[in-house]
Amino acid sequence: MRKFGIVFLSCLLAFTVVRAQRSTLDKVAGVVGSSIILQSDIELSYAQYLANGGQPDPSVKCTILSRLLTQKLLAQQAVIDSVSVTEDDVDNQIDRRMRGMMQRAGGQDRLEQFLGRSLIQYKDEIRPDIKEQMVAEKMQGKITEKVSVTPQEVKRFFDKIPKDSLPSYNKEVEVGEIAFQPKLSKDEKQFYRDKAEGLRTRVKNGEDFGNIARLYSQDPGSASEGGDLGFFDRSMMAKEFTATAFKLKAGEVSPVFETEFGFHFLQVIERRGEQVHARHVLIIPVTTPGSLERAKFKADSVYNLITKNKKLDFSTAASVFSDDKETKYNGGMLMNAEDVQARSTLIPTNKLDPQVALVVDTMKVNEISKPQLVTAQDGKQSYKILYLRSVTDAHKANMAQDLPKLKEVAQADKVNRSVSEWFEKKRKNTFIRIDPEYQSCAQLKNWLEKPEQTAQVKP
């Protein structure tokens, strides 16, 4: 299963060092109103930065202190404006973090071992910081929630960009797809179910579960670890998997069952509240020539319904027939994965699947392709009908073609200015003290430019 990563171990060791520092010698690195920032807070964040692959750079500590000052200022304003987060939201955020840490650590026991205390204790320690972060984020959202830009503002923003600094956009396309995944018949599946049943029988007859998993399981994430999945809750696995796991007692081996990934059987190692520690064996069915042929026949039939019989439009056909869950309820249209928030269907051609891009490059706008056999990165094959809705050639930014993009940039610029103005006003009316060690930081220049507060700063 998942190994205890070097990065994660480094983070935990850094946490231990800083925790020891807090219990011995510490100093106040900054003060914002009634809130203090300890040197150990900065050192912990810096240690985590290094553990995550960052290059040693003392100026990063300046950036960390600036972020913490910002967080404190926002949190204090949140109290004034009655901005808060619910305890349930905080619990959910902490639980999400804990799930990630447990997965990386290889289970709750190993995580607690490296933390040196129980998860309950650790959650209590980090809760105030997590809550403050969430409140600060919500407060910043409130500051900018009414910020918007009009078309006139976008035009003024665009006109201020020097002509030689205008951004260039690559060729973009809007592409739809209807995917037909090969589906094995009951008889074709039976071979793989029988294989899983045979392995389960060997375990029931006394062979070691871990050895069986290492030799035969096709789960690349857990086979080398004897099928060990660590601890998981009901939200972390396929619904059929959790339904089976949570029915069993420690030591019990499940019947063979099917999920979208293949045929499994599992053994529960330990139950702990709403978490289960289990291991499993996975057998993945292989696409057969017959299943591919059936997928092609269905794809050809749907293609004829759209293009020859004219009984369906592409969007309706996608919602009825496509096996791609991510696109079938979007009229079959692919989304730009790098512009999720805007839900943009404009995709740079260099970001398309190369096989799809190759077909699209030969198509005209509004053309629908014949079914194409496409092989995904994981080796799975499917037939796809493609639809080219629009093409935008590579060009320099202009108002006629790029209004949505320019509006996003202008909106972000206005948001940033609004936040900067808010901070400038609040800094002038808030007592701020920064330890001399950090007063030469360029990142903290704005925090220090307050002559009227000099008399209040005490050594």
BALOMAR-825931 format. One line per 2 residues: number of its first residue (from 0); their letters; for each residue z, x, y of C-alpha. Coordinates in pm, whole numbers. Example, Ala and Ser with C-alpha at 12.3 -4.5 7.8 and 13.67 -1.06 7.14 Angstrom:
# BALOMAR-825931
0 = AS = 780,1230,-450  714,1367,-106
***
This chain:
# BALOMAR-825931
0 = MR = 0,0,0  45,114,361
2 = KF = 190,462,405  458,537,660
4 = GI = 234,688,929  306,1012,1107
6 = VF = 265,840,1442  515,572,1353
8 = LS = 762,828,1220  728,1030,1540
10 = CL = 802,721,1748  1115,651,1547
12 = LA = 1232,1013,1570  1172,1001,1945
14 = FT = 1374,682,1962  1661,852,1776
16 = VV = 1658,1150,2013  1661,934,2324
18 = RA = 1925,705,2178  2146,1012,2129
20 = QR = 2073,1116,2487  2190,778,2614
22 = ST = 2520,818,2434  2584,1166,2579
24 = LD = 2431,1256,2914  2205,1038,3125
26 = KV = 2120,986,3489  1978,717,3713
28 = AG = 1610,794,3777  1548,495,4002
30 = VV = 1706,191,4162  1528,-131,4260
32 = GS = 1758,-376,4434  2038,-434,4185
34 = SI = 1854,-287,3885  1865,71,3760
36 = IL = 1622,277,3555  1774,549,3338
38 = QS = 1617,886,3271  1639,805,2899
40 = DI = 1419,498,2956  1149,728,3090
42 = EL = 1196,988,2817  1165,724,2544
44 = SY = 839,590,2688  706,945,2726
46 = AQ = 798,1032,2367  614,722,2245
48 = YL = 313,819,2460  303,1162,2291
50 = AN = 353,1012,1944  54,783,2001
52 = GG = -174,1081,2060  -133,1138,2433
54 = QP = -164,1493,2563  148,1658,2710
56 = DP = 143,1591,3084  461,1572,3296
58 = SV = 282,1351,3552  278,1073,3292
60 = KC = 651,1037,3352  569,952,3715
62 = TI = 336,678,3594  604,547,3359
64 = LS = 861,533,3639  612,352,3865
66 = RL = 557,93,3591  929,41,3541
68 = LT = 987,5,3915  714,-259,3923
70 = QK = 867,-442,3628  1211,-449,3790
72 = LL = 1076,-578,4120  882,-857,3952
74 = AQ = 1178,-955,3735  1407,-981,4039
76 = QA = 1158,-1201,4222  1132,-1415,3910
78 = VI = 1502,-1497,3940  1450,-1608,4301
80 = DS = 1146,-1820,4210  1307,-1962,3895
82 = VS = 1039,-1809,3673  1166,-1770,3320
84 = VT = 1064,-1753,2957  1219,-1950,2675
86 = ED = 1441,-1786,2418  1200,-1907,2149
88 = DV = 913,-1722,2321  1123,-1404,2330
90 = DN = 1212,-1448,1962  846,-1495,1872
92 = QI = 742,-1185,2065  1015,-976,1902
94 = DR = 922,-1111,1559  556,-1018,1615
96 = RM = 660,-664,1701  889,-644,1402
98 = RG = 614,-762,1166  386,-487,1292
100 = MM = 658,-225,1259  746,-337,907
102 = QR = 383,-327,800  344,25,934
104 = AG = 675,135,783  603,-10,440
106 = GQ = 870,-276,435  1196,-383,592
108 = DR = 1412,-142,392  1216,163,501
110 = LE = 1211,47,861  1588,-3,865
112 = QF = 1631,335,699  1446,514,977
114 = LG = 1604,304,1252  1945,380,1113
116 = RS = 2061,22,1149  1970,-333,1055
118 = LI = 1681,-519,1211  1930,-768,1354
120 = QY = 2102,-486,1544  1771,-341,1659
122 = KD = 1646,-679,1779  1963,-724,1984
124 = EI = 1910,-381,2145  1549,-436,2249
126 = RP = 1584,-803,2344  1678,-749,2714
128 = DI = 1383,-513,2769  1135,-743,2592
130 = KE = 1257,-1044,2788  1229,-858,3119
132 = QM = 874,-750,3037  775,-1107,2957
134 = VA = 936,-1244,3274  763,-976,3485
136 = EK = 425,-1061,3333  479,-1431,3397
138 = MQ = 585,-1360,3756  272,-1157,3821
140 = GK = 69,-1443,3677  233,-1680,3923
142 = IT = 148,-1450,4214  -221,-1460,4125
144 = EK = -259,-1804,3967  -418,-1960,4275
146 = VS = -642,-1665,4356  -1008,-1758,4325
148 = VT = -1336,-1654,4481  -1609,-1868,4633
150 = PQ = -1982,-1791,4597  -1974,-1676,4959
152 = EV = -1696,-1429,4881  -1890,-1297,4582
154 = KR = -2193,-1248,4808  -1984,-1060,5068
156 = FF = -1831,-847,4794  -2177,-767,4655
158 = DK = -2320,-684,4997  -2045,-425,5054
160 = IP = -2145,-228,4744  -2366,68,4843
162 = KD = -2713,25,4698  -2691,357,4516
164 = SL = -2361,249,4360  -2475,-82,4215
166 = PS = -2390,-109,3844  -2671,-105,3587
168 = YN = -2677,-356,3304  -2838,-293,2966
170 = KE = -3082,-533,2806  -2889,-841,2695
172 = VE = -2974,-1126,2463  -2830,-1461,2359
174 = VG = -2859,-1496,1982  -2759,-1772,1746
176 = EI = -2727,-1753,1369  -2688,-1981,1071
178 = AF = -2536,-1787,783  -2571,-1870,415
180 = QP = -2327,-1680,196  -2397,-1654,-178
182 = KL = -2153,-1870,-373  -2083,-1807,-739
184 = SK = -2095,-2098,-980  -1790,-2187,-1186
186 = DE = -1944,-2011,-1487  -2023,-1697,-1283
188 = KQ = -1667,-1685,-1150  -1518,-1723,-1495
190 = FY = -1595,-1361,-1588  -1379,-1233,-1301
192 = RD = -1103,-1486,-1362  -1095,-1379,-1727
194 = KA = -1071,-1014,-1621  -771,-1093,-1401
196 = EG = -617,-1302,-1682  -654,-1011,-1923
198 = LR = -475,-772,-1687  -198,-1026,-1630
200 = TR = -151,-1060,-2006  -109,-684,-2034
202 = VK = 165,-697,-1770  336,-989,-1946
204 = NG = 322,-790,-2271  516,-506,-2113
206 = ED = 271,-273,-1937  382,-146,-1597
208 = FG = 257,-367,-1311  221,-70,-1076
210 = NI = 6,125,-1319  -219,-175,-1382
212 = AR = -262,-220,-1006  -339,149,-950
214 = LY = -601,151,-1226  -770,-186,-1181
216 = SQ = -686,-359,-849  -974,-371,-602
218 = DP = -756,-410,-293  -820,-80,-107
220 = GS = -508,-127,104  -256,-157,-179
222 = AS = -404,-34,-510  -296,328,-459
224 = EG = 59,205,-395  77,10,-720
226 = GD = -27,-310,-546  280,-302,-316
228 = LG = 229,-520,-6  572,-464,146
230 = FF = 749,-756,313  544,-1039,463
232 = DR = 602,-1387,597  398,-1706,565
234 = SM = 170,-1619,858  52,-1281,731
236 = MA = -145,-1366,417  -405,-1618,297
238 = KE = -248,-1963,256  -305,-1968,-122
240 = FT = -135,-1630,-148  178,-1729,46
242 = AT = 195,-2066,-132  213,-1881,-462
244 = AF = 445,-1600,-349  706,-1828,-196
246 = KL = 735,-2036,-514  847,-1744,-728
248 = KA = 1183,-1580,-785  1236,-1204,-779
250 = GE = 1077,-1045,-1086  849,-1338,-1171
252 = VS = 475,-1286,-1222  242,-1559,-1095
254 = PV = -49,-1721,-1275  -396,-1604,-1170
256 = FE = -509,-1780,-853  -809,-1765,-621
258 = TE = -838,-1692,-247  -1139,-1617,-28
260 = FG = -1098,-1250,-133  -1114,-1303,-508
262 = FH = -877,-1356,-801  -516,-1238,-781
264 = FL = -192,-1238,-967  128,-1116,-804
266 = QV = 487,-1027,-874  771,-1096,-632
268 = IE = 1000,-796,-597  1250,-941,-351
270 = RR = 1310,-1249,-137  1484,-1210,196
272 = GE = 1506,-1528,401  1156,-1621,515
274 = QV = 1009,-1295,393  883,-1188,53
276 = HA = 833,-839,-86  555,-856,-345
278 = RH = 283,-659,-521  -47,-787,-654
280 = VL = -367,-714,-842  -699,-824,-692
282 = II = -1029,-865,-875  -1326,-918,-643
284 = PV = -1625,-1117,-777  -1964,-952,-728
286 = TT = -2262,-1137,-585  -2508,-1225,-860
288 = PG = -2888,-1250,-834  -2853,-1620,-908
290 = SL = -2610,-1681,-623  -2839,-1491,-384
292 = ER = -3134,-1698,-494  -2942,-2021,-435
294 = AK = -2841,-1903,-86  -3204,-1823,-6
296 = FK = -3322,-2161,-130  -3067,-2338,93
298 = AD = -3161,-2120,390  -3532,-2195,341
300 = SV = -3459,-2568,320  -3258,-2569,642
302 = YN = -3524,-2357,815  -3785,-2619,723
304 = LI = -3564,-2902,849  -3540,-2727,1187
306 = TK = -3893,-2591,1235  -4131,-2805,1029
308 = NK = -3973,-3144,978  -3801,-3126,1321
310 = KL = -3513,-3332,1179  -3240,-3105,1315
312 = DF = -3197,-2883,1617  -3056,-2534,1568
314 = ST = -2711,-2616,1709  -2660,-2918,1483
316 = AA = -2786,-2728,1179  -2538,-2448,1249
318 = SV = -2244,-2687,1270  -2343,-2858,945
320 = FS = -2468,-2574,725  -2345,-2235,851
322 = DD = -2086,-2046,647  -1985,-1833,947
324 = KE = -1658,-1987,1068  -1668,-1794,1396
326 = TK = -2004,-1932,1513  -2068,-2265,1339
328 = YN = -1861,-2464,1591  -2023,-2283,1883
330 = GG = -2375,-2406,1813  -2424,-2093,1604
332 = ML = -2418,-1869,1912  -2275,-1519,1876
334 = MN = -2009,-1424,2130  -1979,-1097,2320
336 = AE = -1680,-934,2148  -1614,-721,2457
338 = DV = -1599,-1022,2690  -1379,-1259,2492
340 = QA = -1195,-1409,2789  -1517,-1514,2961
342 = RS = -1653,-1643,2627  -1987,-1489,2715
344 = TL = -2286,-1530,2484  -2477,-1251,2661
346 = IP = -2464,-948,2431  -2605,-600,2506
348 = TN = -2864,-524,2239  -2686,-199,2151
350 = KL = -2379,-404,2052  -2565,-625,1805
352 = DP = -2558,-567,1432  -2848,-319,1387
354 = QV = -3013,-543,1126  -2995,-844,1358
356 = AL = -3115,-637,1655  -3418,-520,1455
358 = VV = -3525,-881,1388  -3446,-1005,1738
360 = DT = -3657,-726,1890  -3968,-884,1733
362 = MK = -3888,-1240,1849  -3987,-1439,2156
364 = VN = -3744,-1651,2358  -3672,-1986,2186
366 = EI = -3815,-1857,1858  -3633,-1919,1529
368 = SK = -3668,-1656,1257  -3731,-1716,890
370 = PQ = -3422,-1650,674  -3336,-1280,670
372 = LV = -3126,-1099,407  -2849,-913,590
374 = TA = -2600,-669,438  -2264,-641,618
376 = QD = -2068,-318,656  -1846,-416,364
378 = GK = -2154,-451,144  -2155,-831,129
380 = QS = -2496,-993,158  -2600,-1320,316
382 = YK = -2912,-1493,444  -2932,-1565,816
384 = IL = -3158,-1778,1032  -3165,-1629,1383
386 = YL = -3241,-1799,1715  -3325,-1608,2034
388 = RS = -3214,-1820,2330  -3265,-1574,2614
390 = VT = -3347,-1213,2703  -3237,-1025,3014
392 = DA = -3402,-687,3060  -3210,-379,3174
394 = HK = -3169,-383,3551  -2961,-300,3854
396 = AN = -2705,-567,3943  -2834,-851,4158
398 = MA = -2703,-1189,4268  -2981,-1388,4101
400 = QD = -2921,-1261,3746  -2563,-1143,3748
402 = LP = -2359,-1396,3943  -2110,-1458,3656
404 = KL = -2048,-1085,3608  -2021,-1017,3981
406 = KE = -1785,-1312,4017  -1554,-1157,3754
408 = VA = -1555,-823,3939  -1497,-988,4276
410 = QA = -1217,-1200,4127  -1048,-892,3980
412 = DK = -1078,-713,4316  -921,-1006,4499
414 = VN = -642,-1033,4241  -566,-663,4276
416 = RS = -556,-689,4655  -326,-992,4636
418 = VS = -87,-812,4404  -93,-498,4622
420 = EW = -16,-703,4933  270,-878,4757
422 = FE = 420,-549,4642  381,-392,4985
424 = KK = 574,-677,5143  848,-678,4878
426 = RK = 892,-301,4882  962,-309,5253
428 = NT = 1244,-557,5202  1400,-418,4886
430 = FI = 1640,-128,4850  1466,140,4645
432 = RI = 1603,477,4544  1413,740,4346
434 = DP = 1575,1053,4207  1462,1374,4387
436 = EY = 1303,1495,4062  1035,1229,4104
438 = QS = 991,1222,4480  692,1457,4468
440 = CA = 499,1224,4236  170,1110,4387
442 = QL = 195,787,4184  521,699,4364
444 = KN = 398,763,4718  391,394,4811
446 = WL = 741,344,4676  872,625,4895
448 = EK = 701,537,5225  987,333,5368
450 = PE = 1139,512,5669  1351,213,5755
452 = QT = 1541,251,5425  1612,624,5454
454 = AQ = 1954,564,5600  2048,346,5303
456 = VK = 1971,608,5041  2282,786,4928
458 = P = 2285,1114,4739
***
